[in-house]
Amino acid sequence: MQARFTSSCGASAETGTGMTPFGERVRALRLERGVTLREMAASLQLSAAYLSALEHGRRGRPTDGLVHQVCDYFGLFWDDAEELRRLARLSHPRVTVDTAGLSPAKTELANLLAERIRTLPEPQVKEALRLLKPAERQKQG
């Protein structure tokens, strides 16, 4: 049996933003440095509309080249640059999960997440992330 779901990044009831993890970090970097969206977009030779859409999850995840440009723009290297690359990988606003060949419990988890993600309270989301992030680091290492 194959279970598939697609989830779109949308405005959260608690934060009121539809930002991706990458977009949230880029915006924080811009604000910390006093850079406007237009200034950054011009420096990266992008339209401000595209950069805004990327930040807010209305565009797909950024390319590796764009992530590299952003790291250069903000002078990020080593751990900071790797963290931005990690956030970019996790910032696709439309996620599809294919559970074909997985256990019934994993299929159920994927379907429950698809049904309830928009209504999950932030503390539960943060707890799920806390549980899943160590597994992500082990996979990369």
C-alpha positions in Angstrom: 0.0 0.0 0.0 1.3 3.5 -0.8 0.3 6.5 1.2 1.2 9.9 -0.2 0.5 13.3 1.1 1.4 16.8 0.1 1.7 19.6 2.6 2.0 23.2 1.7 3.8 25.7 3.9 1.2 28.2 5.1 0.6 30.7 7.8 0.8 29.2 11.2 -2.0 30.0 13.6 0.5 30.8 16.4 3.2 32.7 14.5 1.2 34.2 11.7 4.0 33.6 9.1 4.3 31.2 6.3 8.1 31.4 6.3 10.3 28.5 5.7 13.2 27.7 8.0 15.6 29.1 5.4 13.5 32.2 4.8 13.2 32.8 8.6 17.0 32.7 9.0 17.6 34.9 6.0 15.2 37.5 7.2 16.8 37.4 10.7 20.2 37.9 9.1 18.9 40.8 7.0 17.3 42.5 10.1 20.4 42.0 12.2 22.5 43.8 9.6 19.9 46.4 8.7 19.6 45.2 5.1 16.3 45.7 3.2 14.9 43.0 1.0 15.4 45.2 -2.0 19.0 45.9 -1.2 19.8 42.2 -0.7 17.9 41.2 -3.9 19.8 43.8 -5.9 23.1 42.6 -4.6 22.2 39.0 -5.4 20.8 40.1 -8.8 17.4 38.8 -7.9 14.0 40.5 -7.9 12.8 41.6 -4.5 9.5 39.7 -5.3 11.4 36.5 -5.8 13.4 36.9 -2.6 10.3 37.7 -0.7 8.5 34.6 -2.1 11.5 32.5 -1.3 11.5 33.7 2.3 7.8 33.2 2.7 7.6 29.7 1.2 5.8 30.7 -2.0 8.8 29.4 -4.0 10.6 26.0 -3.9 13.7 25.5 -1.9 16.6 27.6 -2.9 19.3 26.2 -5.2 22.7 25.3 -3.8 24.1 28.2 -5.9 21.7 30.7 -4.3 22.5 29.4 -0.8 26.2 29.9 -1.5 25.5 33.5 -2.7 23.6 34.2 0.5 26.4 32.8 2.6 28.9 35.0 0.7 26.6 38.0 1.0 26.4 37.7 4.8 30.0 36.5 5.2 28.9 33.1 6.6 31.3 30.2 6.8 31.9 27.0 8.6 29.1 26.1 11.0 27.0 29.1 10.1 27.1 28.3 6.4 26.4 24.6 7.0 23.4 25.5 9.2 22.0 27.7 6.4 22.5 24.9 3.9 20.7 22.5 6.3 17.8 24.9 6.6 17.6 25.3 2.9 17.4 21.5 2.5 14.5 21.5 5.0 12.7 24.4 3.4 10.7 22.9 0.5 7.2 24.4 1.0 5.4 21.4 -0.6 6.5 18.1 0.8 5.5 14.7 -0.5 6.0 11.6 1.6 6.0 8.2 -0.1 5.5 5.4 2.5 5.4 2.6 0.0 7.2 -0.4 1.5 7.3 1.1 5.0 5.5 -0.3 8.0 1.8 0.4 8.7 2.8 2.5 11.7 5.0 4.8 9.5 2.2 5.1 6.9 -0.2 6.0 9.7 2.2 8.6 11.1 2.6 10.2 7.7 -1.1 10.4 7.2 -1.8 11.8 10.7 0.8 14.4 10.2 -0.6 15.4 6.9 -4.1 15.7 8.4 -3.1 17.6 11.6 0.0 19.6 10.9 -1.9 22.9 10.5 -3.6 22.5 13.9 -0.7 21.1 16.0 0.3 23.4 18.8 3.8 24.8 18.6 5.0 23.0 21.8 4.1 19.7 20.1 5.8 20.7 16.9 9.0 21.6 18.8 8.9 18.3 20.7 8.6 16.4 17.5 11.5 18.3 16.0 13.6 17.7 19.2 12.9 13.9 18.7 13.7 13.9 15.0 16.7 16.2 14.8 19.2 13.8 16.5 18.2 11.1 13.9 18.9 13.7 11.1 22.4 14.5 12.5 23.2 10.7 12.7 22.1 10.3 9.1 24.4 13.1 7.9 27.4 11.9 9.8 
